[in-house]
């Protein structure tokens, strides 16, 4: 019974809709889009970044919300359970942003998905992260824009978004 619940949760059923699935080189990504009037467009963008980073075997929920506090544009949560072989990311995007800002935010958050999936960035407890073998404790004391993983995401977001628009 517990296995069925886990499969249901990870299969997108707990997210309230049938997941949109995309195949990559070796495995399958499961992508669910919620809270936008253009789920196919957002899925195409996410698929592009998954292919660009060559990420596979990932369950990904992208959810648009009007409830994110200002000035938060979006955030990413990542969970990897080695015992069950599950890799899951949740991206929340501020639905009040302009379409361009939403696109840039998705690109930014997909950089974080890449960082987590490749093990470059790891969450290590309530207040710490590990970035490329360097530990950061009491992260709230470190300014958001000075965090190395955020610097990479900001550096790449516009480039990735423009690459996607060129391919669209």
C-alpha positions as CSV (number, residue, x, y, z in Angstrom):
1,X,0.0,0.0,0.0
2,X,2.8,2.4,0.9
3,X,4.4,1.8,-2.5
4,X,1.2,2.6,-4.3
5,X,0.9,5.9,-2.4
6,X,4.5,6.9,-3.3
7,X,3.9,6.0,-6.9
8,X,0.7,8.0,-7.0
9,X,2.4,11.0,-5.4
10,X,5.4,10.9,-7.7
11,X,3.4,10.1,-10.8
12,X,1.6,13.4,-10.7
13,X,-1.7,12.1,-9.5
14,X,-1.3,14.0,-6.2
15,X,-0.7,17.2,-8.3
16,X,-4.2,17.0,-9.7
17,X,-3.7,16.3,-13.3
18,X,-2.2,13.8,-15.7
19,X,1.5,14.5,-16.2
20,X,3.0,15.5,-19.5
21,X,5.9,13.1,-20.2
22,X,9.0,13.7,-22.3
23,X,11.7,11.2,-23.3
24,X,15.3,12.0,-23.2
25,X,18.3,10.0,-24.3
26,X,18.0,7.2,-21.7
27,X,15.1,7.7,-19.3
28,X,11.9,9.5,-19.0
29,X,11.1,12.8,-17.3
30,X,7.7,13.4,-16.0
31,X,6.6,17.1,-16.2
32,X,3.4,18.5,-14.7
33,X,2.4,22.1,-15.3
34,X,-0.2,23.7,-13.1
35,X,-1.8,27.2,-12.6
36,X,-1.2,28.7,-16.1
37,X,-3.4,29.1,-19.1
38,X,-0.5,28.0,-21.4
39,X,0.7,24.6,-20.0
40,X,1.9,23.3,-23.4
41,X,4.1,26.4,-23.9
42,X,5.6,26.1,-20.4
43,X,6.1,22.4,-20.9
44,X,8.0,23.1,-24.2
45,X,10.2,25.5,-22.4
46,X,10.9,23.1,-19.5
47,X,11.6,20.3,-22.0
48,X,14.0,22.5,-23.8
49,X,16.0,23.1,-20.6
50,X,15.9,19.4,-19.6
51,X,17.3,18.5,-23.0
52,X,19.8,21.3,-22.9
53,X,21.2,20.1,-19.5
54,X,20.7,16.5,-20.5
55,X,18.7,15.8,-17.4
56,X,16.7,12.6,-17.1
57,X,14.7,10.4,-14.7
58,X,13.2,13.5,-13.1
59,X,9.7,14.2,-11.8
60,X,9.1,17.9,-12.2
61,X,6.2,20.1,-11.1
62,X,6.0,23.7,-12.3
63,X,3.3,25.5,-10.5
64,X,2.2,29.1,-11.0
65,X,0.9,30.9,-7.9
66,X,-0.5,34.3,-7.0
67,X,0.4,33.6,-3.4
68,X,4.2,34.1,-3.5
69,X,5.3,37.0,-1.4
70,X,6.7,40.0,-3.2
71,X,9.5,40.4,-4.4
72,X,9.9,36.6,-4.8
73,X,9.8,35.6,-8.5
74,X,10.1,31.9,-7.9
75,X,11.9,29.1,-6.1
76,X,12.9,25.5,-6.5
77,X,12.7,22.6,-4.1
78,X,14.5,19.3,-4.8
79,X,14.3,15.9,-3.2
80,X,16.3,12.8,-4.2
81,X,15.7,9.5,-2.5
82,X,18.5,7.1,-3.4
83,X,16.7,4.1,-1.8
84,X,13.6,4.5,-4.1
85,X,15.5,6.0,-7.0
86,X,13.3,9.1,-7.0
87,X,14.4,12.5,-8.1
88,X,11.7,15.2,-7.8
89,X,11.8,19.0,-8.3
90,X,9.1,21.5,-7.6
91,X,9.3,24.9,-9.2
92,X,6.9,27.7,-8.1
93,X,6.6,30.8,-10.3
94,X,5.0,34.0,-9.3
95,X,2.0,34.3,-11.6
96,X,1.8,38.1,-11.2
97,X,5.0,38.5,-13.2
98,X,5.0,39.6,-16.9
99,X,5.3,36.8,-19.4
100,X,9.0,37.8,-20.1
101,X,9.8,37.8,-16.3
102,X,8.1,34.4,-16.0
103,X,10.2,33.0,-18.8
104,X,13.4,34.3,-17.3
105,X,12.4,33.0,-13.9
106,X,11.8,29.5,-15.3
107,X,15.2,29.6,-17.0
108,X,16.7,30.7,-13.6
109,X,14.9,28.0,-11.7
110,X,15.9,25.3,-14.2
111,X,19.5,26.2,-13.6
112,X,18.9,25.3,-10.0
113,X,17.2,22.0,-11.1
114,X,20.4,21.2,-13.0
115,X,22.6,22.2,-10.0
116,X,20.6,19.9,-7.7
117,X,20.2,17.0,-10.2
118,X,24.0,16.9,-10.9
119,X,24.9,17.2,-7.2
120,X,26.5,20.6,-7.6
121,X,24.1,22.0,-5.0
122,X,22.9,20.1,-2.0
123,X,20.6,21.1,0.8
124,X,22.2,20.1,4.1
125,X,19.8,20.8,6.9
126,X,17.7,23.8,7.9
127,X,20.2,26.5,7.3
128,X,22.9,25.0,5.1
129,X,23.9,24.2,1.6
130,X,26.8,22.5,-0.1
131,X,27.9,24.0,-3.4
132,X,30.6,22.2,-5.4
133,X,32.2,20.7,-2.2
134,X,32.1,23.9,-0.2
135,X,29.7,24.1,2.8
136,X,27.6,27.2,3.5
137,X,26.1,27.4,7.0
138,X,23.7,29.9,8.4
139,X,22.7,30.8,4.8
140,X,20.3,33.5,5.9
141,X,23.3,35.6,6.8
142,X,24.7,35.4,3.3
143,X,23.1,38.0,0.9
144,X,21.0,36.2,-1.7
145,X,22.8,37.6,-4.8
146,X,26.2,36.7,-3.3
147,X,25.5,33.0,-3.1
148,X,27.6,31.2,-5.8
149,X,24.7,29.0,-7.1
150,X,22.5,32.1,-7.4
151,X,25.3,33.9,-9.3
152,X,25.4,31.1,-11.8
153,X,21.6,31.1,-12.2
154,X,21.5,34.9,-12.8
155,X,24.5,34.6,-15.2
156,X,22.7,32.0,-17.3
157,X,19.0,32.8,-17.1
158,X,19.0,35.4,-19.9
159,X,21.3,33.3,-22.2
160,X,19.1,30.2,-21.7
161,X,15.8,32.1,-22.2
162,X,17.1,33.7,-25.5
163,X,18.3,30.3,-26.7
164,X,14.9,28.9,-26.0
165,X,13.1,31.8,-27.8
166,X,15.4,31.3,-30.8
167,X,14.5,27.6,-31.0
168,X,10.7,28.2,-30.5
